[in-house]
Amino acid sequence: MFSRASFSAAVVAVVASMAFASPVTAAKPSPAPPVPPAPLATIPPEFVPASTQASQGPIQSVAPEAMAAKAKGHGASARQVAGVAASAGCWSRSSWVQQTNLLGWVMYRYNEVHDWCGDGTWVSYVSVYTWATDLMVGVEYDGDDKFSTYGVRWNVWREDLQGRFTAGLTPWGALYHFYPWIEFYVGGGGQTYYLHYGA
C-alpha cells in the first residue's frame, strides 16, 4: 500500500512530467508539387512578320508649272506655289515598304511620294504624301510620323517617315504593333543621295 506521502510525491511527479513534456505537433505536410508555368500565348501566324519587301520608283522630272498645280491641289500656300513656279526644275519619286506573314500573305503596305523643286543648288519646295494599302483583315493603319531636316532654302532635304500599324485590337488596346520606315535625302539639283527603308 502507498502511504499518503508517497502517493502525493507520485502525483507531483506525474504533473511535473506533463508540464515540461514537449508539446505534440502535427507532422509537417510534404510540399505540393510545383505548378508548371502557363504557356505563353501563341501569336497567330497571320500576325507574325516573316519578311519585308520594298520598292522605289525612278526619279521623275516634273515641269514647274505642273508641280505648282499639284501643290495647289494639295493645299499649298500661294507663296509655296509661287516658289514652285519660279524653280528651275522639279522632281518626284515614290517608294513603298511592306511585310508578309508566315502564311505568305501581305499584312500591309506603307506608301510615300515625295516632291521637291530647286534652282540647281538650293531647294525651293518640298512635299511628301503617305498612305496605306493592302491591309490584311485585322490590321489597321494608325497614321505616321514625319521628321523633316533642312529643306527649303537649303541645298538638301532629308525626310524620315515611320508608319504605325496595329493588329489584334482589344478593349485595352492593340496586341501587335508594326512600324515600317522610309528615309530619303535629296538635293536642290534633283539628285537623290539615298533612299532607305525597313520594318
ZAROMAR-340785 format. One record per residue (C-alpha): x, z, y; residue in one letter; residue number from 1. Coordinates in nm, 2 decimals. Layout:
// ZAROMAR-340785
<atom xx="X" zz="Z" yy="Y" drenvo="A" lomar="NUM"/>
...
//
This chain:
// ZAROMAR-340785
<atom xx="0.00" zz="0.00" yy="0.00" drenvo="M" lomar="1"/>
<atom xx="0.11" zz="-0.07" yy="0.35" drenvo="F" lomar="2"/>
<atom xx="0.15" zz="0.21" yy="0.60" drenvo="S" lomar="3"/>
<atom xx="-0.01" zz="0.18" yy="0.93" drenvo="R" lomar="4"/>
<atom xx="0.33" zz="0.14" yy="1.10" drenvo="A" lomar="5"/>
<atom xx="0.44" zz="-0.13" yy="0.86" drenvo="S" lomar="6"/>
<atom xx="0.11" zz="-0.32" yy="0.90" drenvo="F" lomar="7"/>
<atom xx="0.14" zz="-0.31" yy="1.28" drenvo="S" lomar="8"/>
<atom xx="0.50" zz="-0.44" yy="1.25" drenvo="A" lomar="9"/>
<atom xx="0.39" zz="-0.73" yy="1.03" drenvo="A" lomar="10"/>
<atom xx="0.11" zz="-0.82" yy="1.28" drenvo="V" lomar="11"/>
<atom xx="0.36" zz="-0.82" yy="1.57" drenvo="V" lomar="12"/>
<atom xx="0.60" zz="-1.04" yy="1.37" drenvo="A" lomar="13"/>
<atom xx="0.33" zz="-1.30" yy="1.29" drenvo="V" lomar="14"/>
<atom xx="0.21" zz="-1.31" yy="1.65" drenvo="V" lomar="15"/>
<atom xx="0.56" zz="-1.35" yy="1.78" drenvo="A" lomar="16"/>
<atom xx="0.63" zz="-1.63" yy="1.54" drenvo="S" lomar="17"/>
<atom xx="0.32" zz="-1.81" yy="1.66" drenvo="M" lomar="18"/>
<atom xx="0.40" zz="-1.76" yy="2.02" drenvo="A" lomar="19"/>
<atom xx="0.75" zz="-1.90" yy="2.00" drenvo="F" lomar="20"/>
<atom xx="0.69" zz="-2.18" yy="1.75" drenvo="A" lomar="21"/>
<atom xx="0.75" zz="-2.53" yy="1.86" drenvo="S" lomar="22"/>
<atom xx="0.42" zz="-2.70" yy="1.96" drenvo="P" lomar="23"/>
<atom xx="0.30" zz="-2.96" yy="1.72" drenvo="V" lomar="24"/>
<atom xx="0.29" zz="-3.31" yy="1.88" drenvo="T" lomar="25"/>
<atom xx="0.14" zz="-3.63" yy="1.75" drenvo="A" lomar="26"/>
<atom xx="0.37" zz="-3.89" yy="1.62" drenvo="A" lomar="27"/>
<atom xx="0.49" zz="-4.14" yy="1.88" drenvo="K" lomar="28"/>
<atom xx="0.30" zz="-4.46" yy="1.83" drenvo="P" lomar="29"/>
<atom xx="0.50" zz="-4.77" yy="1.75" drenvo="S" lomar="30"/>
<atom xx="0.53" zz="-5.01" yy="2.04" drenvo="P" lomar="31"/>
<atom xx="0.29" zz="-5.30" yy="2.04" drenvo="A" lomar="32"/>
<atom xx="0.44" zz="-5.64" yy="1.96" drenvo="P" lomar="33"/>
<atom xx="0.54" zz="-5.83" yy="2.27" drenvo="P" lomar="34"/>
<atom xx="0.28" zz="-6.08" yy="2.40" drenvo="V" lomar="35"/>
<atom xx="0.43" zz="-6.43" yy="2.43" drenvo="P" lomar="36"/>
<atom xx="0.41" zz="-6.57" yy="2.79" drenvo="P" lomar="37"/>
<atom xx="0.13" zz="-6.81" yy="2.86" drenvo="A" lomar="38"/>
<atom xx="0.24" zz="-7.17" yy="2.85" drenvo="P" lomar="39"/>
<atom xx="0.29" zz="-7.34" yy="3.18" drenvo="L" lomar="40"/>
<atom xx="0.01" zz="-7.56" yy="3.29" drenvo="A" lomar="41"/>
<atom xx="0.08" zz="-7.91" yy="3.18" drenvo="T" lomar="42"/>
<atom xx="0.08" zz="-8.17" yy="3.47" drenvo="I" lomar="43"/>
<atom xx="-0.14" zz="-8.46" yy="3.38" drenvo="P" lomar="44"/>
<atom xx="0.08" zz="-8.77" yy="3.31" drenvo="P" lomar="45"/>
<atom xx="-0.11" zz="-8.97" yy="3.58" drenvo="E" lomar="46"/>
<atom xx="0.03" zz="-8.73" yy="3.84" drenvo="F" lomar="47"/>
<atom xx="0.39" zz="-8.73" yy="3.72" drenvo="V" lomar="48"/>
<atom xx="0.60" zz="-8.99" yy="3.91" drenvo="P" lomar="49"/>
<atom xx="0.82" zz="-9.19" yy="3.68" drenvo="A" lomar="50"/>
<atom xx="0.98" zz="-9.45" yy="3.91" drenvo="S" lomar="51"/>
<atom xx="1.00" zz="-9.56" yy="4.27" drenvo="T" lomar="52"/>
<atom xx="0.98" zz="-9.92" yy="4.38" drenvo="Q" lomar="53"/>
<atom xx="1.03" zz="-10.06" yy="4.73" drenvo="A" lomar="54"/>
<atom xx="1.03" zz="-10.39" yy="4.91" drenvo="S" lomar="55"/>
<atom xx="1.14" zz="-10.52" yy="5.25" drenvo="Q" lomar="56"/>
<atom xx="1.04" zz="-10.84" yy="5.42" drenvo="G" lomar="57"/>
<atom xx="1.27" zz="-11.07" yy="5.63" drenvo="P" lomar="58"/>
<atom xx="1.32" zz="-11.02" yy="6.00" drenvo="I" lomar="59"/>
<atom xx="1.07" zz="-11.25" yy="6.17" drenvo="Q" lomar="60"/>
<atom xx="1.13" zz="-11.38" yy="6.52" drenvo="S" lomar="61"/>
<atom xx="0.82" zz="-11.35" yy="6.74" drenvo="V" lomar="62"/>
<atom xx="0.76" zz="-11.52" yy="7.08" drenvo="A" lomar="63"/>
<atom xx="0.75" zz="-11.25" yy="7.35" drenvo="P" lomar="64"/>
<atom xx="0.40" zz="-11.38" yy="7.46" drenvo="E" lomar="65"/>
<atom xx="0.27" zz="-11.34" yy="7.11" drenvo="A" lomar="66"/>
<atom xx="0.42" zz="-10.99" yy="7.08" drenvo="M" lomar="67"/>
<atom xx="0.27" zz="-10.90" yy="7.42" drenvo="A" lomar="68"/>
<atom xx="-0.07" zz="-11.00" yy="7.29" drenvo="A" lomar="69"/>
<atom xx="-0.02" zz="-10.80" yy="6.97" drenvo="K" lomar="70"/>
<atom xx="0.10" zz="-10.49" yy="7.17" drenvo="A" lomar="71"/>
<atom xx="-0.20" zz="-10.52" yy="7.40" drenvo="K" lomar="72"/>
<atom xx="-0.43" zz="-10.54" yy="7.10" drenvo="G" lomar="73"/>
<atom xx="-0.28" zz="-10.22" yy="6.96" drenvo="H" lomar="74"/>
<atom xx="-0.34" zz="-10.03" yy="7.29" drenvo="G" lomar="75"/>
<atom xx="0.00" zz="-10.07" yy="7.46" drenvo="A" lomar="76"/>
<atom xx="0.00" zz="-9.98" yy="7.83" drenvo="S" lomar="77"/>
<atom xx="0.02" zz="-10.25" yy="8.10" drenvo="A" lomar="78"/>
<atom xx="0.38" zz="-10.15" yy="8.17" drenvo="R" lomar="79"/>
<atom xx="0.47" zz="-10.19" yy="7.80" drenvo="Q" lomar="80"/>
<atom xx="0.30" zz="-10.53" yy="7.78" drenvo="V" lomar="81"/>
<atom xx="0.49" zz="-10.65" yy="8.09" drenvo="A" lomar="82"/>
<atom xx="0.82" zz="-10.53" yy="7.93" drenvo="G" lomar="83"/>
<atom xx="0.74" zz="-10.73" yy="7.62" drenvo="V" lomar="84"/>
<atom xx="0.66" zz="-11.04" yy="7.81" drenvo="A" lomar="85"/>
<atom xx="0.99" zz="-11.02" yy="8.01" drenvo="A" lomar="86"/>
<atom xx="1.20" zz="-10.98" yy="7.69" drenvo="S" lomar="87"/>
<atom xx="1.45" zz="-11.24" yy="7.58" drenvo="A" lomar="88"/>
<atom xx="1.33" zz="-11.20" yy="7.22" drenvo="G" lomar="89"/>
<atom xx="1.10" zz="-11.00" yy="6.99" drenvo="C" lomar="90"/>
<atom xx="1.12" zz="-10.93" yy="6.61" drenvo="W" lomar="91"/>
<atom xx="0.91" zz="-10.79" yy="6.34" drenvo="S" lomar="92"/>
<atom xx="0.98" zz="-10.66" yy="5.99" drenvo="R" lomar="93"/>
<atom xx="0.78" zz="-10.49" yy="5.72" drenvo="S" lomar="94"/>
<atom xx="0.86" zz="-10.27" yy="5.42" drenvo="S" lomar="95"/>
<atom xx="0.69" zz="-10.05" yy="5.17" drenvo="W" lomar="96"/>
<atom xx="0.77" zz="-9.79" yy="4.90" drenvo="V" lomar="97"/>
<atom xx="0.55" zz="-9.69" yy="4.61" drenvo="Q" lomar="98"/>
<atom xx="0.56" zz="-9.47" yy="4.30" drenvo="Q" lomar="99"/>
<atom xx="0.44" zz="-9.53" yy="3.95" drenvo="T" lomar="100"/>
<atom xx="0.35" zz="-9.26" yy="3.70" drenvo="N" lomar="101"/>
<atom xx="0.43" zz="-9.20" yy="3.33" drenvo="L" lomar="102"/>
<atom xx="0.15" zz="-9.43" yy="3.23" drenvo="L" lomar="103"/>
<atom xx="0.29" zz="-9.72" yy="3.44" drenvo="G" lomar="104"/>
<atom xx="0.01" zz="-9.70" yy="3.70" drenvo="W" lomar="105"/>
<atom xx="0.08" zz="-9.73" yy="4.07" drenvo="V" lomar="106"/>
<atom xx="-0.01" zz="-9.40" yy="4.23" drenvo="M" lomar="107"/>
<atom xx="0.02" zz="-9.51" yy="4.59" drenvo="Y" lomar="108"/>
<atom xx="0.19" zz="-9.74" yy="4.83" drenvo="R" lomar="109"/>
<atom xx="0.32" zz="-9.64" yy="5.17" drenvo="Y" lomar="110"/>
<atom xx="0.35" zz="-9.94" yy="5.41" drenvo="N" lomar="111"/>
<atom xx="0.50" zz="-10.00" yy="5.75" drenvo="E" lomar="112"/>
<atom xx="0.56" zz="-10.28" yy="6.00" drenvo="V" lomar="113"/>
<atom xx="0.80" zz="-10.23" yy="6.29" drenvo="H" lomar="114"/>
<atom xx="0.81" zz="-10.45" yy="6.60" drenvo="D" lomar="115"/>
<atom xx="1.08" zz="-10.45" yy="6.88" drenvo="W" lomar="116"/>
<atom xx="1.20" zz="-10.66" yy="7.17" drenvo="C" lomar="117"/>
<atom xx="1.52" zz="-10.68" yy="7.36" drenvo="G" lomar="118"/>
<atom xx="1.73" zz="-10.88" yy="7.60" drenvo="D" lomar="119"/>
<atom xx="2.01" zz="-10.93" yy="7.35" drenvo="G" lomar="120"/>
<atom xx="2.17" zz="-10.59" yy="7.42" drenvo="T" lomar="121"/>
<atom xx="1.91" zz="-10.34" yy="7.53" drenvo="W" lomar="122"/>
<atom xx="1.58" zz="-10.26" yy="7.36" drenvo="V" lomar="123"/>
<atom xx="1.27" zz="-10.32" yy="7.58" drenvo="S" lomar="124"/>
<atom xx="0.98" zz="-10.24" yy="7.34" drenvo="Y" lomar="125"/>
<atom xx="0.93" zz="-10.06" yy="7.01" drenvo="V" lomar="126"/>
<atom xx="0.63" zz="-10.01" yy="6.79" drenvo="S" lomar="127"/>
<atom xx="0.57" zz="-9.90" yy="6.43" drenvo="V" lomar="128"/>
<atom xx="0.25" zz="-9.91" yy="6.23" drenvo="Y" lomar="129"/>
<atom xx="0.20" zz="-9.73" yy="5.90" drenvo="T" lomar="130"/>
<atom xx="-0.08" zz="-9.72" yy="5.64" drenvo="W" lomar="131"/>
<atom xx="-0.15" zz="-9.65" yy="5.27" drenvo="A" lomar="132"/>
<atom xx="-0.28" zz="-9.88" yy="5.00" drenvo="T" lomar="133"/>
<atom xx="-0.31" zz="-9.89" yy="4.62" drenvo="D" lomar="134"/>
<atom xx="-0.43" zz="-9.53" yy="4.60" drenvo="L" lomar="135"/>
<atom xx="-0.49" zz="-9.42" yy="4.24" drenvo="M" lomar="136"/>
<atom xx="-0.81" zz="-9.23" yy="4.18" drenvo="V" lomar="137"/>
<atom xx="-0.74" zz="-8.86" yy="4.26" drenvo="G" lomar="138"/>
<atom xx="-0.46" zz="-8.94" yy="4.51" drenvo="V" lomar="139"/>
<atom xx="-0.53" zz="-8.91" yy="4.89" drenvo="E" lomar="140"/>
<atom xx="-0.33" zz="-9.01" yy="5.19" drenvo="Y" lomar="141"/>
<atom xx="-0.29" zz="-8.73" yy="5.45" drenvo="D" lomar="142"/>
<atom xx="-0.12" zz="-8.93" yy="5.72" drenvo="G" lomar="143"/>
<atom xx="0.25" zz="-8.93" yy="5.80" drenvo="D" lomar="144"/>
<atom xx="0.52" zz="-8.80" yy="6.04" drenvo="D" lomar="145"/>
<atom xx="0.72" zz="-9.03" yy="6.26" drenvo="K" lomar="146"/>
<atom xx="1.05" zz="-8.94" yy="6.43" drenvo="F" lomar="147"/>
<atom xx="1.20" zz="-9.18" yy="6.69" drenvo="S" lomar="148"/>
<atom xx="1.55" zz="-9.18" yy="6.81" drenvo="T" lomar="149"/>
<atom xx="1.68" zz="-9.39" yy="7.11" drenvo="Y" lomar="150"/>
<atom xx="1.45" zz="-9.69" yy="7.16" drenvo="G" lomar="151"/>
<atom xx="1.35" zz="-9.84" yy="7.49" drenvo="V" lomar="152"/>
<atom xx="1.64" zz="-9.86" yy="7.74" drenvo="R" lomar="153"/>
<atom xx="1.89" zz="-9.80" yy="7.46" drenvo="W" lomar="154"/>
<atom xx="2.09" zz="-10.06" yy="7.27" drenvo="N" lomar="155"/>
<atom xx="1.95" zz="-9.93" yy="6.93" drenvo="V" lomar="156"/>
<atom xx="1.62" zz="-9.79" yy="6.79" drenvo="W" lomar="157"/>
<atom xx="1.60" zz="-9.56" yy="6.49" drenvo="R" lomar="158"/>
<atom xx="1.28" zz="-9.45" yy="6.32" drenvo="E" lomar="159"/>
<atom xx="1.23" zz="-9.20" yy="6.04" drenvo="D" lomar="160"/>
<atom xx="0.89" zz="-9.22" yy="5.86" drenvo="L" lomar="161"/>
<atom xx="0.75" zz="-8.98" yy="5.60" drenvo="Q" lomar="162"/>
<atom xx="0.41" zz="-9.03" yy="5.43" drenvo="G" lomar="163"/>
<atom xx="0.21" zz="-8.74" yy="5.29" drenvo="R" lomar="164"/>
<atom xx="0.01" zz="-8.79" yy="4.98" drenvo="F" lomar="165"/>
<atom xx="-0.17" zz="-8.52" yy="4.77" drenvo="T" lomar="166"/>
<atom xx="-0.35" zz="-8.51" yy="4.43" drenvo="A" lomar="167"/>
<atom xx="-0.53" zz="-8.26" yy="4.22" drenvo="G" lomar="168"/>
<atom xx="-0.74" zz="-8.11" yy="4.51" drenvo="L" lomar="169"/>
<atom xx="-0.89" zz="-7.76" yy="4.45" drenvo="T" lomar="170"/>
<atom xx="-1.08" zz="-7.52" yy="4.68" drenvo="P" lomar="171"/>
<atom xx="-0.74" zz="-7.37" yy="4.76" drenvo="W" lomar="172"/>
<atom xx="-0.55" zz="-7.69" yy="4.83" drenvo="G" lomar="173"/>
<atom xx="-0.38" zz="-7.97" yy="4.65" drenvo="A" lomar="174"/>
<atom xx="-0.18" zz="-7.91" yy="4.34" drenvo="L" lomar="175"/>
<atom xx="0.06" zz="-8.20" yy="4.38" drenvo="Y" lomar="176"/>
<atom xx="0.24" zz="-8.34" yy="4.68" drenvo="H" lomar="177"/>
<atom xx="0.43" zz="-8.67" yy="4.73" drenvo="F" lomar="178"/>
<atom xx="0.65" zz="-8.76" yy="5.03" drenvo="Y" lomar="179"/>
<atom xx="0.77" zz="-9.12" yy="5.04" drenvo="P" lomar="180"/>
<atom xx="1.00" zz="-9.20" yy="5.33" drenvo="W" lomar="181"/>
<atom xx="1.13" zz="-9.51" yy="5.51" drenvo="I" lomar="182"/>
<atom xx="1.40" zz="-9.52" yy="5.78" drenvo="E" lomar="183"/>
<atom xx="1.55" zz="-9.81" yy="5.98" drenvo="F" lomar="184"/>
<atom xx="1.80" zz="-9.87" yy="6.25" drenvo="Y" lomar="185"/>
<atom xx="1.77" zz="-10.19" yy="6.46" drenvo="V" lomar="186"/>
<atom xx="1.94" zz="-10.33" yy="6.77" drenvo="G" lomar="187"/>
<atom xx="1.84" zz="-10.49" yy="7.10" drenvo="G" lomar="188"/>
<atom xx="1.96" zz="-10.83" yy="6.98" drenvo="G" lomar="189"/>
<atom xx="1.73" zz="-10.84" yy="6.67" drenvo="G" lomar="190"/>
<atom xx="1.98" zz="-10.70" yy="6.43" drenvo="Q" lomar="191"/>
<atom xx="1.90" zz="-10.45" yy="6.15" drenvo="T" lomar="192"/>
<atom xx="2.18" zz="-10.21" yy="6.08" drenvo="Y" lomar="193"/>
<atom xx="2.00" zz="-10.05" yy="5.78" drenvo="Y" lomar="194"/>
<atom xx="1.66" zz="-10.01" yy="5.62" drenvo="L" lomar="195"/>
<atom xx="1.64" zz="-9.73" yy="5.36" drenvo="H" lomar="196"/>
<atom xx="1.35" zz="-9.58" yy="5.16" drenvo="Y" lomar="197"/>
<atom xx="1.28" zz="-9.34" yy="4.88" drenvo="G" lomar="198"/>
<atom xx="1.03" zz="-9.09" yy="4.75" drenvo="A" lomar="199"/>
//
